[in-house]
Amino acid sequence: MAAWIYTADGEFESLAEAIEAYKERVRKQEQEEHRAALQAAQHDPGVQSWIELANNEAALQSVAKHILPIKPITTA
């Protein structure tokens, strides 16, 4: 007769199965928390301003490379 392990994640015949189910539940929970945090950050005005600032800086650097190409330094 097999001993059953009862947990919040279900019924398992072995401790290894119970641990694996627990790890899977924790992994899914962490993914959901991460997704929710990213979604909340996207609507945060402070985060939006930093994203806009970074995009503007990248655009300015790109334009500057075309307008003022870097000249090699020569020594006399």
Steps between C-alpha positions, in 0.01 A plus 500: 500500500648830392514794738350817362629849567228764518595863438337821381626403155324163495552134591832334422649156532854626555669792668681580174166548319372724781816712491482532121136612519591755768787637289270528198237687703761741639648555151157583356424731791830686453435534126156646569642745756772604255245549221274705729794717611603567140144586405466737797834664418390568143220720633719682755564860383850496651594187309350643182711815529819295544415287196433813294826657620698188404336488157575868441863455606544203265348700213728798569808276507400346169457840337827627647692208347374596154555874539836490675683182407782408734834591348802284579756661727837544332822579677766717343 
